[in-house]
Amino acid sequence: MKNMGNKEWNRIIRSRQGFTLIEAIVVLLIMGIVSAVIVSQASMSLDSTVVAEAEALKSQFRYAQRRAMTTGDSWGIQISGNSYTMFNYDGTRTNVAMPGATDMTKSLGALGITVTGATVSFDSWGRPCSGETGVTALASNLSLTVTKGSKSKNITITKNTGFIP
């Protein structure tokens, strides 16, 4: 830099250009549009309690299915409105505590959540059945809805396999 003359130095300084006012405005406009889209998507997303309880219920169904396959007895869940109970059926029905819980019934009423009522059991092959005995296999996929206000999340139990996506 010491060897440069004044003319060269002035030319280098003049050739450096920053953002023009128009470019800065365009960038701010694009950032505003992107942030508006993100905010609108966030406000339209499901209530986190609905998603959490739907995932917890799916986990309970999967647990009941595994227990049925390992014990050979029918295991299932009975849902009635804003609560559900896990049970074991080996000739007589016995309500059991769910994993990680001491209560035999999970109440969702305090959270304002309701679930489509149903009784689903699994036979020793892991197939979903209607009723608690694990005898009558589901004829079609079962769809349950977890709802809180206007927000809802569906749970599907696939007939024959018991797959719960």
Rosetta blueprint (number, residue, H / E / L):
1 M L
2 K L
3 N L
4 M L
5 G L
6 N H
7 K H
8 E H
9 W H
10 N H
11 R H
12 I H
13 I H
14 R H
15 S H
16 R L
17 Q L
18 G L
19 F L
20 T L
21 L H
22 I H
23 E H
24 A H
25 I H
26 V H
27 V H
28 L H
29 L H
30 I H
31 M H
32 G H
33 I H
34 V H
35 S H
36 A H
37 V H
38 I H
39 V H
40 S H
41 Q H
42 A H
43 S H
44 M H
45 S L
46 L L
47 D L
48 S H
49 T H
50 V H
51 V H
52 A H
53 E H
54 A H
55 E H
56 A H
57 L H
58 K H
59 S H
60 Q H
61 F H
62 R H
63 Y H
64 A H
65 Q H
66 R H
67 R H
68 A H
69 M H
70 T H
71 T H
72 G L
73 D L
74 S E
75 W E
76 G E
77 I E
78 Q E
79 I E
80 S E
81 G L
82 N L
83 S E
84 Y E
85 T E
86 M E
87 F E
88 N E
89 Y E
90 D L
91 G L
92 T L
93 R E
94 T E
95 N E
96 V E
97 A L
98 M L
99 P L
100 G L
101 A L
102 T L
103 D L
104 M L
105 T E
106 K E
107 S E
108 L L
109 G H
110 A H
111 L H
112 G L
113 I L
114 T E
115 V E
116 T L
117 G L
118 A E
119 T E
120 V E
121 S E
122 F E
123 D L
124 S L
125 W L
126 G L
127 R L
128 P E
129 C E
130 S E
131 G L
132 E L
133 T L
134 G L
135 V L
136 T E
137 A E
138 L L
139 A L
140 S L
141 N L
142 L E
143 S E
144 L E
145 T E
146 V E
147 T E
148 K E
149 G L
150 S L
151 K E
152 S E
153 K E
154 N E
155 I E
156 T E
157 I E
158 T L
159 K L
160 N L
161 T L
162 G L
163 F L
164 I L
165 P L
